[in-house]
């Protein structure tokens, strides 16, 4: 070997050695570092309703940026509908064990016995704010200001303008434009589009916290792109003439508006010099709706189903300079959010809560090393939605699923007895081929796990016999502040059977 080649060989060996050492070096520890935390949650935007996931029409550059710059969970799951997901995020356990088995009928109220993530964060010195949709109980004791939030800027019920029997409903006459919003216990009549208002208020509040040098937890759960599909005209116009249905034009326009608001907020983090110390998390709360007809990432099912298309969610964790961008394929879920955020924030979960409430696990190990492995686990999905005052056991196997990393077993049409189908997700993530006949041992294992889970849930379904007030609490607050009383139009929206009457025909009635 010539001297020059020898020198080059040694240099190359040293370079490879240094590179190998750098690659093997442990990631920067993140537990207890107390970053600011910005949590963005969209309503009814599916996994496929993001351009980076392959949507052929929708453009979401800011969401794509969060995905590209963060750790992205590729097998992250939430509940089939909104209130259940929100309760699991903030308690670290399955929604049924929080008393939430629906999105209305008092079955959307998160048990008062639960300790919430914001409460734990406050014990670690965080200040907390919510800007948008709560949907975990509208009565005073269930409101976010009683569940750990310092700053509250929200609408009522499950959506702006929605009114249902009992406790769940928004201020009367609300629409996506110029809504009346509850701000720290008092209504404010606004001017503007709902999503713009929530982001503007959150931005102002974040600015105040960073000026005060307080670590913050800012939660922006927009009510959009949930129906009614009402976008700003200029946002909808971007998707006209592309062969879409009017609902999808509006749906995509609403997502565009969210994306633009995210862009402005990220720019502010940079301008204020706090981006490096702010963990930004983006998720959606259940499977898609209007956008599914365009693209659903080759998944089966949508919102309200137990198929993967009803539960798979985007989950992007961006923390510049701390988290390295990468895919993480570990099976993760909404119940992991609480223990993960608490660990990062250095917030001590009370021992009793950790032992009796938290079912999720901290994702800190895989955030630091996305290639790391975690033990396999079971995940349970159930639509809920049995009749008011009905027996949950009558719907035990109706729109339900149990899975681990490889296998998913789904009962779409069962009642007291199951109608299981089995899918091997390692080769069939689209859930097209039922292989239940070939794997009796897997069926036995997953069935036993589901039965055990159901038996644990039943005594904790505390809202099943609850009866709500005659008038929605938000209406009461509204009329107490501004005068007046519920109109016949308001009362007409309150279907005594609890059917979803907002934008959906009631059973036995034709939509006009």
N, C-alpha and C positions, 0 to 999 in steps of 0.2 A: 504494500500500500504506500502510495506517495505521501510525503509529509502534508501536502495540501489536503489530500483526501482524508488523511488521518485526523487533521485538525477539524475538517468539516464533519467527520464522523463523531468526534468527541462533542463538538458543538451541538450536533443534532441530538445526541444522546442526552446532553444536559437539558436541551429544550424540551424533549419529550418527558424527561424526569420532572422538570418544573411544571409542565402542563398537567401531567398525571397527578402531581401533588396538589395543584390548584383545583383540579376536578374532584379530588377526594376530600378537599378541605370541607369541614362542616359549614353549613349555612349559618348566617348570622342569627343568633337566638332572638326570637321575637316575643316569647312569653314575658309578660310584665313590663313591656316597653312603653305602654300607655300612649299610643298614637291617637290623634283625632280619628274618629270613625264616621264615615259618611255611608249610609246604607240606602240604596235606591231600589225600590220594589215597584214593578209595574203590575197592572191588573188585567189579566186575560191575554197578555202577550205570550204566545207560545215559543217554544225552543226554536221553531222554524221561522219565526217572525223577526229574524235578524239577518242582515245581508251576509255576514261572515259565516253563517251556518248554511249558506247555499241558496237563500231566497233569490229567485231570479228577477224580481221586480222591486222589492223594498230596498231602500238604501238607508243604512244606519251607521254613518261614519264614526260617531262618538261612541256608540256601543261597541262597534268593531275595535275602536282604539282601546277601550277598557279591556276587551278580550285579548288583544294583541300584547298589551303591556302588563298583564297580570297572570296569576295562576288561574287556570280555567278548568273547572271540574266537568268532565265529559259524561259522567254517570251520576248526576245530582238530581234528587227527586224531592218533590213537595206533595201536597195533597191535591185531590181532583178539583177542589173549589177553594174560595178565598179565605173565609174566616178560619177554617181548619188550619190552613198553612200558617196564617199569622199567629195563631195561638201556639203552634209547635215551635215557630221561630223564637218566640219570647218566653217559652217555658222549658224548652229542651225535652219535651215528651210529646207523644202522639196526642192529637186533638181530642179523641174520644175520652182520654183520661183527664182532659181539661173541661169536660162537660160539653164540648162542641161537636154536635152531630149534624148540623145544618148551617145555613147562613141566615135564617130567619126563625120566627116562632119561639123566641127566647132561647133557642138552641145554638145561638151564636155568641152567647155570653160566656166569657172565660171565667172559670171558677174563681171565686174570691180567695180560695185557699192557696192558690198558686203564687209563688214568688216569681217576679218577672225579671228579665234581663236588665231593664233600665233601673230597677230598684237596686240590683247588685252593682251596677256600674256607678251609681251615685255613692255607694259606700266606698268606692275607690277614687272619689274626687271628681268624677265626670259630671258635667251638666248635660241635660238631655232635652231633645226637642223632636216633636212629630209635626209633619206638614203634609196633610192629605187625608188618607182613608184609614180609620181605626178599625171599625167593624168587629169589635170584640165586646160589645155591650154599650148601649146608649144611656142606661140609667146612671144616676150620679155616682154610685159606688163602683161602677165598672169603667168609668171614664179614664182616659189616659193620665189625667192629672192626679188620679188616685192610684195609678199603677206604675209610678216612677218617672213620669215625664214632667219636666219643669216648664217647658214651653209647649203650648198646644194650639194648633191652627188647623182645624179639621172640618169636614162635613159630617153628617150623620148617616146612620144606616149603612147599607152596603154600597150605596152609590148616590151621587148627587141627584136629588129629586125623587129618590125612591121612598115609597111609603108602604109599610106592611102592618098587619095587625100587631098590637102589643107594643113591645119596647123598641122595635127596630124601624127607624125611619128618619128621613132628613127634614130640614126646615121646609115649610110649605112653599110651593111654587118655584123651587130651585131649578136652575138649568146650568149647563156647562159654561154659559156666558153670564158674567156678573152675579155669581152665586152669593148667597148670604152664608158666611162661614163663622164658626165658633172659635173665638180667639181668647184663650185663657178665661173661659166661662162667660164671655159676653159676645153676642153676635155683632158682626161687622158686615155691612152691605158693601160689596166690592164692585170694581169695574175692571173687566178683563176676562180672559179665558182661564178656566180653572187651573190647568197645569202650569201656565205662566205665573199665576198667583202663588201657587204652592212653592215653586222654585224661587220666586222673588223673595218671599217671606223667609224661606230657609237660608237664602244667601245673606240677607240682612242680619239674621240671627247668628249665623256662623261668623260673620264679620265682627259682631259684638263680642263673641266668645274669644276669638283669636286676639282681639285688642285687649281683652281682660286676661289673656294668657291662661285660659282655662281649657283643659282637654274636653272635647265635646263628642257626643253621640248624636248625630243628626240623621233622622229617619224621614225619608221622603217617599211615602207610598202613594203615588198618584192614583186617582180613580180611573184614569185613562190607561189603555184604550178600551176599557169596559164599555158595553152598551149603556145608553143609546149611542150609536155611532155618529157622533157629532164632532167633526173636526173644524178648525178654522178654515174658511173658504180658501185662503191662500195655501194651506197645507194640503187640503183635499185636491186642489187643482194640479198638484204635482203628479197625481196618480189617475187623473182623468184621461180618457182616450187610450187606455192600455188594455181594454177588454175586460175590465174588472166589474163586478157588481157594485152598485152604489155603496152598500155597506162596507165592502172591502176598500173602496176608495177612501172612505172616511176613516176606517180602521188604520190603514197605512198612513194617512195624513196625521192622525193622532199620534202614532209612533214617531213620525218625523218630528212633530212638535216636542215630544219628550226628548228625542235625540238632540235637538237644538238647545234645549234647556240644559242638558247634561254638558254640552260643549261650553256654554257660557259659564257654568259653575266650575268646570275644570280650569278654564282660563282664569277665573278668580283665584283659585287655589294657587296657581302659578304666580299671578300678580302679587298676592299677599305673601308669597314665599313660604307657604306651609304645605305644598304638595308632597315634599319628601317626608313629612311627618303626618300624613293623612292616609289612612287605609280606606280606599273606596271599594265598596262591594255592590255589585249589580246582580239582581235576580228578578225572575217573574214568579207569580204566585200559583199558577196552575197551567194546564195545557192551553193551547190556543183556541180561538173561536173563529172569527171572521176570516183570518188569514190562512186557515188550514186548507181551504179549497185551492189556494195557490201553491203552498209548499208546507209540508209537515216533516221534513227531514227523514222521510221514508219510515215514519212510525205509524203504528195503528192507534186509533182513538184520538180524543181531544178532551177538552174541559168536561168534567163531570163523569169521566170513565176511569176504569181501573187499568186500562192499557197504558203502555209507556208514554204514548202521546198525550195522555191526560195528566201525567205526573212529572215527566222530565223537564227540568228547568235549566236555564242559563245560570251560571254561578261564577262570576268573574271577581277576582280579588286582586286589586291593583295597589301596590305600595312601592313607589319608585325608590330605587336604591336599597330596598330591603328584600322584596320578593322578586325572584327571577321569573320572567315569563315562561310558562310551560303548561302542557296538558297534564292533568292528573286524572287517572282512570279509576281511582278507588271509589267504591260504592259509598256515596255520601248523601246526606239528607238535611231537611229543614231542622230536625231535632239536634243536629250537630252545631247549629249556629250559636246558641246560648253558651255552651261550654267553650267553644272556640274563642268567641269574643271576650268572654270573661277571663280566659287564660291570657290573651294578648294584652288586655287592659290591666292585668294584675289585680283583678277583682276577686275576692275570696267568696266562694259560694258556701253559705252556711252548711254545716255537716248534715243536718237533717234534710235540707233541700237536695243536696248532692245524693243522698242515699234513697230518698223516697220519691223524688220528682225527676231528676235528670236521667233520661234514657239515652241521650245522644253522647257522642264522644268528641273530644277535642281534635280538630283537624290541623293543629299546629305542626305535628310531625311531617305531614305531607305538604303543608304550605312551605315549610323550610326545605323539604326535599320531595318534590312531586313524584319522584320515582319510588319513594318508600312504600312499603306495604303495611296494611292494617289487617287485623283478623277479619275473617268473613263474618257476615251478620245477616239477620232476617230484617226485611222491611215489610210493613203491612199497609195496605191501601183499602179504603172503604168509602163509598160515596155518601153513606148516611141516607138521609132523605126519606125515611119511613114516615107514615102519617103522624100527625100531631096526636099525642097521648097514646100512640100505638106501641106495640111490643117490639123492641128492637130485634128479638130473636126471630121474628117473622121475616126479617131481611138480613139475617146473619150472612148469607152467602150471595146477596144480591149486589152486583157491581163491586166485587171485592177481589183482592189479590194478596198473595204472599210471595216473596222472592228472596233469593240471596244473590251473590254476584253472578253465578252462572244460570240459575233456573228461575223462571217466573211462572207461577200458577195462578190462573185467572178464572173466576166464576162470574160470568156476566149476567146470567138469568136465574140464579138460584134463589131460594127462600130459606126455609129451615134446613133444607138439604142442599148440598153444593152441586154445581154443574161444572166441575173443574176442567180446564184445559192446561196443558203444560208446554212450555217453550224453552228451548235451549238457547239462551241469549248469547252464548259464545259464538254461535253460527247463525242465529236467527233473531237479531235485535228487532226486526220488523214484526215479529210474532205472527208469522204466516203459517207455520207448520206445527200442528198439535202432535206431540210425541208422548202423550200420557200413557199409551198402551205399552210403550217400550221401557218405562222406568218406574215400576211400582214402588221401589224403595224410596225414590225421591218424592213421590206423591205421599207416601206414608209419613216421611219426615216433615214435609212442608205442611201437611194437613194437621199434624200434631202441634206444630208451632203456631198455626193459625188458631186452633181451638184454645190453646193456652192463652194466647193474646186476647182473644174475645172474652174469655172468662175473667181476665184481669180488668178489662174495660168496663164491663157491665155495672159494677158497683160505683164507678166513678162518673157515670153519665148522669150528672146531677140536675140537668135541666129538662129531663124528659117529661116531668109532670108540671112544669112551671107555667103559670098563666101571667101574661103581661098586663100592663095598665091599659085603660080604655083609650088613652091618647098617647101618642109617641112622646117620649121625654123631650126630644128636640123641638117638637111643636109647642110643648108646654113652655119651654124656655123662650121660644120665639114670641108667643102671644103675651107672655108676661112682660117681655121687654118692649114690644111694639104695640101691644093691644090687639084686640080681635079674638076670634075663636076659629076652630077648624071649619072649613067650608064643606058644603055637600060634595064638591069635587074631591076634596081630600079624603073624606070618608068613603067615597065611592071606590077609591083605589084600595081600600082595606078589605080584601076578600076574606070573609070569615073562615074559609077553609085553609087559608094560608098559601094559596097558589101564587106563583110568581106572576104578578099582573103588570109589571113594568116592561112593556115592549114584547111581552109574550102572551099569546091568546090563552084565556082560561079554558079549562077543560069543558067541553060541551058548548063553547061559544065560538063563533066565527070571528076572525079578525077583520075589522072593517077597513 
